[in-house]
Structure formats: structure tokens, C-alpha cells
Amino acid sequence: MEKVGALVVDLEGNTHEITEKLNEVLEGIYEEGNEIVDVKVTYAKEHGIDGFVIVYTIIYKGREVPEE
């Protein structure tokens, strides 16, 4: 049975670091046999001189992503 799930991810750093971290999370979801349906920025705030805090909500379908 196919499942729909959501994952909320809080990332901090500069834009390059955040992009790398987000791509790692998305790759992990794919590797578990899931399909990404949507990725939304649900919160963003400047942090420090060149840093940001960004919260993403990732909607996926397929198998469940195990908790780490």
C-alpha cells in the first residue's frame, strides 16, 4: 500500500550549505523507495552575516522514511 507522508527539515548555514544538506535529505528519501511530491519553504530567517535558518516541508509518497 502506498503511503503519503511529510517530513519537516530545519537547516542552518549559508545558501550553499543549505542546498547541499537539502539535497542529502531528498536523496535519502529517494533511496528509501519514495517519490518526492512537493518541497516547500515554510520558514526562512536571516541568521548572522551570511547565514540563514530555513525550514522545509517535504511531501513524499511511497514507503515510510525511517526515523534516525
QUIDANOR-V521600 format. One record per residue. N is the residue number from 1. NEAR is the number of other ideal C-beta (glycine too) atoms within 12 Angstrom. Layout:
n->[N;N]
near->[NEAR;NEAR]
This chain:
n->[1;2;3;4;5;6;7;8;9;10;11;12;13;14;15;16;17;18;19;20;21;22;23;24;25;26;27;28;29;30;31;32;33;34;35;36;37;38;39;40;41;42;43;44;45;46;47;48;49;50;51;52;53;54;55;56;57;58;59;60;61;62;63;64;65;66;67;68]
near->[7;13;17;19;24;22;31;19;29;23;32;22;19;19;18;14;19;26;18;15;23;30;20;17;29;27;16;22;30;19;17;23;17;27;21;29;20;18;24;19;20;20;18;18;15;14;19;11;7;13;18;26;22;29;21;30;22;32;23;30;23;20;18;18;29;13;8;9]
